[in-house]
């Protein structure tokens, strides 16, 4: 059975193979709004779950649709939770989506429990839906979980903050990037901060690049800077490469990520760094540079391939 929303015609269920979901034609259900949960029966119990917003009237077509009336919130949450924890990826995704839109504190509690003690796939998805759909309550739960999360869950929690619609999420992500006690958590926050539209992201990344006491965090800051728009990234990374007072490892990192940027502004930078300028083509191939430093493989135009750029 396939389910889809068709414009003003509502949610039409069709007896044919395919997905069991909704399109984007209708507004998504908000947490706490009236919600219908459709269950497709199978010999083992329920094969599929579809959460349908009240503003999307269900057109069952030739299918038989049995209305079992309103169910107590606790019983509804328990049924969904059992299904999520016992089925495959598709079923888990459907169940978590329905649970994320479910009204009541029982849904909050169930999602948090799954985020802490479920299987890895369940934990990852539960954290996402906490932040994305539970809005303020989900934001607070994610913040609380970060204080005691295991290492493998921390990255997912930081990612969840980066997609949270709550206005306080961006300041929280900035604070984690600069002040969290664990270097790995700061690194994760720097990366996801670079993926957001936060106007303060560039300043936070440069601050970490200059001041973070952990070298691994500073290297992650270099990578995160490479994810910014090229007009911001190229001058920052070039400045770092040319800063001879900086550590060789960090300059190498900046050089590597500078070479990965697919933008016309990068080519003149390497021309300058290689000293090519107007003297192209070279009269002879330079001898191999004798250096104890590891050399960097660069994705730069073929016309500079005869040179080896070494950070010294």
N, C-alpha and C positions, 0 to 999 in steps of 0.2 A: 504494500500500500504506500503510495507516495502522497505527501502533503505539501501544498504550496499555497501562498497567498497570491491571489490574482486581483490586483487593483482594488476596486470598490466592491468586487464580488465576494470578498472574504476569503476564508481558508477552505479551499476545495480539496477534498480527499479523493484520490483516484485509485482504482484497483489495477495497478500496473506496476511492474518492477521499477525500482529507483529509490531515491532518497526519501526519507520521512522527515520533512522539515518545512521551513517557511522561507519565502523570498524576502527581499527588502522593500516590497511594495507598500507595506503597512508599517506604521511606527512600532518600535519594539515595546514590549511590555515593561512597565516600570515596576520596581520592587514595591510590593504592597498593593498594587492594583489588582483588580479581579483577574484571576488566572484560571484557565481551563487546562487540565492535563489529560491528554488523550493517551490511552494505553492500548497497544495492539496485542491481542491475546495470541498465545502459542501453546503447544502441548506442555511446555515446561513452565508456563506462567505468562510472562509478558515479553514480547519480542522487541517492541520499540516503544519509545516515549516521545511525545510531542507536547511542548508547552505553548499554549496559544493565548494571546492577549484577548481581553474582553472585546476590544474594538475590532476584532477580526471574527465575524460570524462564521461558524463552521457549516460548510456544505458537504455533507457526507456522500452525496451522489447515490450510487447503487449500494454502497457499503452500509452495513447495519451498525448504527451507533447507539449504544446503550448508556443512558444517563443514570449514574448511580447517586446523583445528588451531592450535596456538600459533605465533605469529609473533615473531621477534626484535624487541625493543623498538625498536631503531634503524630497522629496516625499516618497522615500523608507524608510527612518528613521521614518517618520510620520506613515506609515502603520504598521511597526513593533511595534512602541511604543503603538499604539492604541490596538494592539492585546495583547501585554504583560500586559497592565494594565486592560484588560477586561476579561481574560480567566483564566483557571485553572492552576494547577501546571505544568503539562506536557507541555502545550502550552506556559506557561510563560518561562519555561526552554529553549524550542526550540527558542523562539523569542529573548530571551536575548543572547543566544549563537550567533545567526545570527547578532544581533546588535553589539555584542562585536567585531566581525570580520569585521564589516562594515567600509569602508573608510570614512574619512571626519570629521571635527569638530562637525558636527551635531550629530554624534553618541556619541561623548564624552559628549556633552551637555545633550543629552537625558538620558544617563546612570547616569550622576551626578544628574539630576533632579529626576530620579527614586530612587536613593540612599537616597535622602533627603526627598522626599514627597510621595513615593509610599507606598503600604501596606507593612507590615513587611516582608512577603515572597519576595516581589519584591525588597525591600531595601537590604535584605541580599544577594540575588543573584546578584543584580546590583553591589554592592560593590566588591563581589568576582571577577566578570568579569572585572571590572575596573582595578583591580590590576593584574589579571592573563593574560588578553589578550591585554589591551591597552598600556602595557609596560610603557614607560616614561611618557606619558601624563596621564595615569591612576594612576601611582605612585604619581605624583604631585597632582592630584585631591584627592586621599585618604589622603595625608598629609594635604591638605587644609581643608578637611571635618573634620578631627580630632580636629581642633582648636575650632569647634563650635558644635560638634555632641551631640545629646542627649545620655543619659546614656545607653539606650538599643541598640544604634547603635555603641557605642564606641568599644565594644568587637569585633564586626564583622570587623570594620575598622582595628583594631590591627591585627586580624587574616589575613586580606587581605594583610597587609604589610609582614607578615611572609611567604606568598606564592608568593610574587611578584618576577619576574625574574630579576628585575633591581638591579644592584650591590649596589646601594646606600640604598636599602631597609633594609639590615641587620644593618648597622650603625644607621639608623633611628630608628629601633626597639630597639637597645641598648640604644639610647639616651632617648627614651620614658620610658624604664624600670628604668632608673636611675634618670631622671630629670623632668619628667612630673609633673605638679602641683597637679593633682588629683590622690589620692592613688589608686582608682579603676582602672584607666588607667595604672598605673605602674604595678599593679597586673596582669592585662591581658597581658601586654607586657612580664613580667617574664615567665608566663605560655607558651606563644607561642614561646618565645625565646628558651625555653627548647626543643621544638619540632623541631627546625631547626638543621642544621648541622654546625652552627656557632661555630668555635673553641673557641671563646671568651665567649660563653654562660655560662660555668661553673664559670668563674671568676666574671661575672656580677651577677649571682645568689648568689654567696657567699658574694659579696659586699653588695647586698641588705639585705641578712640575717644578716650581722653584723651592717650595718649603716642606713638602712631606718628608719625614725622616726615614721612610722606608724606600729603598731603591726600586723594589718591585712595583710599588705604587706609582712612583715617578715614571717608570717605563709604561705602565698602563695608562698614565696620563698622556704620554706621547701618542700612544695608539688611539686613545679617545679623541685627542685633538685632530688626528687624521680623519676622523669621521665627520668633522664639521665641514661646512661649505668651503670649497677650495680657496675662495678669496680671503678667508680667514686662516685656513690651515697652512697654505704655502709660506707666507711670510714668517709665521711662528716657527715652523719646522726649519726653515732656512736659517733663521736667526740662531736656533739651537745648534745646528750643524757648524756654524761659523764661530760659535762661542768656545774658544779654546780653553777657557778656564773651567768649562763643564767636563764631566767625566766622559772618557772615551766611549764607554758602553752606552751612555744616554745619547751621545751624538750619533753613534752607529744606529741606534734605534730610530732616531729622527730621520736619518738618511734613508733607511730602509723604507719607512712608511711614506716618506716624501716621494720615493720612486714608484709607489703603488697608486698614486693619485692620477687619475685619467683626466687631465686638464691641460690645456695649452699653456697655462702659466708655468707649468713645471719645467718645460724644455729650456727656456732661457736661464732658469736657475742652475740647471746642470751645465749648461754652456759656460756660465760664469764660474761655477765651482771647478770645472775641468780646465778653465783658462783657454777655452776655444776662441771665443769672441769672433773677430773677423779673420782669424788665421786658419780658416778651413778651406780645403782639406789639409791635413798635416803633410809635411814634406817627407816624413819617415815615421815608421811605427816606433813609439818609445820602448825602451827596454823595460822588461818587467821590474816593477818596483820592489826592491828588497826591503821588506818590512816585517816586524814581528806581529803586526796587527792583522786580524782576520779581515779579509776583503769582502765587500758586499756585492751580491748579485743584484743588478738593477734592471728594471723594466723601463728602459729609456730608448729613444730612437736609435736605429742601426748606425747612424752617422757618428755616434759617440762610442761605438762598441770597441774601437781600437784602444780605448783608454781604460785604465783601472783606477777607480776612485777609492782612496784609502783615507780613513779617518785617523789622524795622528795627533 
